Amino acid sequence: MSKKLSLLGLFTAFLIVTAWIKIPTPFGVPFTLQVFGIILSIYFLKKDAWKVVLIYVMLGMLGLPVFAGFNAGIATILGPTGGYIIGFLLATVVAFLPFEGILRGILALIIIYVSGVLGLMMRLDINLIKAIQIGVLPFIVFDVIKVVLGYYTYVLTKKYNIEIVK
């Protein structure tokens, strides 16, 4: 039990740090490493990944500066990039699917993008094409690389019998 709690805390802290590594873009959606944190949580924690993301979201809603750019509060969730944050939580449902592999990470990424694009459309009052142009296209290559790196990090830990979660 204490090992599981420690892992939840560790992965939550890691997710927060990945959010703080932020590169601004001219179209409002920053480049962060959050997708990498989400993907690692899904691969390593499996059905407990949602707990990490829920803790992360709750900390941010309570006012702790855990979101990208040290932002916090309900205004961030309700803002243009809030759809991505909601998508992070929704993406963890892929851990409950009856298969593993890189497809799990790709499905999580699709869920994040769909949620993020919907958030952009609602908050910025833009159409689908514009939302995809500013919220998906600039990031897709880097995010697929994050999925691949996350998956192979997981595979290598299994190959070399590095136990993170039993």
ChimeraX attribute file (.defattr): number of C-alpha atoms within 10 A of each C-alpha:
attribute: neighborCount
match mode: 1-to-1
recipient: residues
	/A:1	6
	/A:2	7
	/A:3	11
	/A:4	14
	/A:5	10
	/A:6	11
	/A:7	19
	/A:8	21
	/A:9	16
	/A:10	13
	/A:11	23
	/A:12	25
	/A:13	17
	/A:14	19
	/A:15	24
	/A:16	24
	/A:17	19
	/A:18	20
	/A:19	24
	/A:20	19
	/A:21	15
	/A:22	18
	/A:23	12
	/A:24	12
	/A:25	11
	/A:26	7
	/A:27	10
	/A:28	12
	/A:29	21
	/A:30	18
	/A:31	18
	/A:32	21
	/A:33	21
	/A:34	25
	/A:35	25
	/A:36	26
	/A:37	25
	/A:38	30
	/A:39	31
	/A:40	25
	/A:41	28
	/A:42	28
	/A:43	24
	/A:44	23
	/A:45	22
	/A:46	19
	/A:47	16
	/A:48	18
	/A:49	26
	/A:50	23
	/A:51	18
	/A:52	26
	/A:53	27
	/A:54	18
	/A:55	16
	/A:56	23
	/A:57	24
	/A:58	16
	/A:59	18
	/A:60	22
	/A:61	19
	/A:62	12
	/A:63	14
	/A:64	15
	/A:65	17
	/A:66	25
	/A:67	27
	/A:68	25
	/A:69	15
	/A:70	15
	/A:71	18
	/A:72	20
	/A:73	18
	/A:74	15
	/A:75	13
	/A:76	17
	/A:77	20
	/A:78	15
	/A:79	14
	/A:80	21
	/A:81	23
	/A:82	22
	/A:83	24
	/A:84	26
	/A:85	24
	/A:86	20
	/A:87	22
	/A:88	28
	/A:89	22
	/A:90	17
	/A:91	28
	/A:92	31
	/A:93	19
	/A:94	23
	/A:95	23
	/A:96	14
	/A:97	11
	/A:98	7
	/A:99	10
	/A:100	14
	/A:101	13
	/A:102	16
	/A:103	14
	/A:104	23
	/A:105	28
	/A:106	18
	/A:107	15
	/A:108	24
	/A:109	24
	/A:110	15
	/A:111	22
	/A:112	24
	/A:113	22
	/A:114	17
	/A:115	22
	/A:116	26
	/A:117	29
	/A:118	23
	/A:119	25
	/A:120	27
	/A:121	20
	/A:122	16
	/A:123	15
	/A:124	13
	/A:125	12
	/A:126	14
	/A:127	13
	/A:128	12
	/A:129	11
	/A:130	14
	/A:131	20
	/A:132	19
	/A:133	13
	/A:134	17
	/A:135	25
	/A:136	19
	/A:137	11
	/A:138	15
	/A:139	16
	/A:140	14
	/A:141	11
	/A:142	16
	/A:143	21
	/A:144	16
	/A:145	12
	/A:146	22
	/A:147	25
	/A:148	19
	/A:149	16
	/A:150	23
	/A:151	23
	/A:152	16
	/A:153	15
	/A:154	20
	/A:155	16
	/A:156	11
	/A:157	13
	/A:158	12
	/A:159	9
	/A:160	8
	/A:161	9
	/A:162	11
	/A:163	9
	/A:164	13
	/A:165	10
	/A:166	7
